[in-house]
Each structure stands twice: as structure tokens, then as C-alpha cells.
Amino acid sequence: MRLAWREGFAVEITMSADEYCEYIMGETNVEAAIAADLSETDARHDFDQIFAPLFAGGARRVGFESELALARRAGDEQAAID
């Protein structure tokens, strides 16, 4: 496979503190820490200590840097995407 096209872009989603906490709990090394004996309750408490001030006014727009990449088989002579 070889890279045929790539483009970076930003995505913004409005999230409540609870929604962001659920995202953090599943998208970082929290799962590994829980597997290594950190309780989920302690992980959520740590989240509250770190992020609660950011959500004190309610839901916020959270930005994510993203990238879309397309690959094709090496040797494929199909025209590149414009």
C-alpha cells in the first residue's frame, strides 16, 4: 500500500462534562490504568479534579485534530484523487 491522498482537518463537537468524561475514559490510557488496579471511581474523581473547572459554565465545544488518508496498492495505475 502507498499513500494516495491525505488531508488534515479540525472537528468541533459540543460536549457536556459527562460526555467528555466518557470520551476520556475510553480514548486514553485510562483503561490500561484501570487494568493495573486504578479503580474507575478514582479515575472519574481525577477527571473531575482536572476538567471540572473547564465545564463549570456548562457544555463546551471540544476540538479534535483529524486526518483522512487514502491508500492504494503499490503498482495500481489508477488516477490520483484530485
C-alpha positions in Angstrom: 0.0 0.0 0.0 1.1 3.5 -0.6 -0.4 6.8 0.4 -2.5 8.3 -2.4 -4.0 11.3 -0.7 -4.1 12.9 2.8 -5.9 15.9 4.3 -6.0 17.2 7.8 -9.0 19.0 9.3 -10.5 20.0 12.6 -13.7 18.8 14.1 -15.6 20.5 16.9 -18.2 18.8 19.0 -20.3 20.3 21.8 -19.9 18.1 24.9 -21.1 18.2 28.5 -18.6 17.3 31.3 -20.2 13.8 31.5 -19.9 13.3 27.7 -16.3 14.4 27.7 -15.5 12.2 30.7 -16.9 9.2 28.8 -14.7 10.1 25.9 -11.6 10.4 28.0 -12.4 7.1 29.8 -12.4 5.2 26.5 -9.8 7.1 24.4 -6.8 7.3 26.7 -4.7 5.1 28.8 -7.4 5.1 31.5 -8.4 1.6 30.5 -4.8 0.4 31.0 -4.6 2.2 34.3 -7.9 0.6 35.5 -6.5 -2.8 34.4 -3.4 -2.0 36.5 -5.6 -1.6 39.6 -6.7 2.1 39.4 -10.4 2.0 40.2 -12.9 3.5 37.8 -14.2 5.6 40.6 -10.7 7.0 41.2 -10.2 7.7 37.5 -13.5 9.6 37.4 -12.5 11.6 40.5 -9.2 12.5 38.9 -11.2 13.6 35.8 -13.4 15.9 38.0 -10.4 17.4 39.6 -8.7 18.2 36.3 -11.5 19.1 34.0 -14.5 20.2 36.1 -13.3 23.9 36.1 -13.4 23.9 32.3 -17.1 22.8 32.3 -18.2 25.0 35.2 -20.3 27.0 32.7 -21.9 24.0 31.1 -21.3 22.2 27.8 -18.3 23.4 25.7 -17.1 23.0 22.2 -14.2 20.5 22.1 -11.9 20.5 19.1 -10.2 17.4 17.7 -7.4 17.5 15.0 -8.2 14.8 12.5 -6.7 13.4 9.3 -8.3 11.4 6.4 -5.9 9.3 4.4 -6.5 7.1 1.4 -4.1 4.4 0.3 -3.9 2.2 -2.8 -2.0 -0.9 -3.7 1.5 -0.3 -4.9 1.6 -0.6 -8.7 -2.0 0.4 -9.1 -2.1 2.9 -12.0 -5.5 4.3 -11.2 -5.5 8.1 -11.4 -4.8 10.0 -8.2 -7.6 11.7 -6.4 -7.8 15.4 -7.3 
